[in-house]
Amino acid sequence: MMSDLMKNICTDIFSFQLGVLGISLTIFTVLFSFILSNRDEMRIYKDMILEENKSPIAVQRNSFARERIKKMRNMNFNILIICIISLISIVLSILLKYNIVNENLVSYIFYIVLCLAIITISYILIIFGFIIRSYFFMIKI
């Protein structure tokens, strides 16, 4: 049997992870569309390079598009990890909330859900730190 405190914490974690999942899926789809548009842009530059005998501007733009794609793919991979962790936490929270799990497993699953929430928050903060660092590096004159 779960205590009221555990139920409240589980409900809060469920709400938090549901919000994180929604935001992560939105960011994932936006980055995916940017990746596709940059891939199309890269194809255009590749055709220009083949037709114009390696124009330096086309080569540079193709290289920039390739770098943007690599960065966005890396970010999308990290967002996908956050989505998976959040989804697992949501499912486990639902199992706890509606007493679907065995009584002996309740405390273990509760601590797993709690750890997943801590991992999610930590992972988001680490990614945010990389984004901020990258931002200040890119705006440097």
C-alpha positions, 0 to 999 in steps of 0.5 A: 500500500502506498502512503499519501505522501508517495501518491502525491509525489508520484502524481507530481512526477507524473505531471512533470514527466507528462509535460516534459514528454509533450515539450520534448516531442514538440522540439523533436518534430521541429528539429526533425523538420529543420534537419529535412530542410537542411538536407534539401538545402545540402542537396541543392548545394551539392548539385551546384558544386557538381555543375559549377565546378566546385564554387567556393561559396557553394562548398562553404554553404554545403559544409555549413549545412552539413554541420547544422545537420550534425548538431541537430541530429545530436540534439534530436538524439538527446531529446529522444532519450528524454522522451523515452525516460519520460515515457517509462516514468509515466507508465510506471507512475500510472501503474503505481497510481492505480495499484496495478503492481504487486504490493512487494514491488510498490516501493521499488517502482516508486524509487525507480520513478523518483530516480527517473525524474532526477535523471530527467531533470539532470539530463535537461540541465546538462543539455541546457548547459551545452546549449548556453555554452554553444550559444555564447561561443557562436555569438562571439565576435 
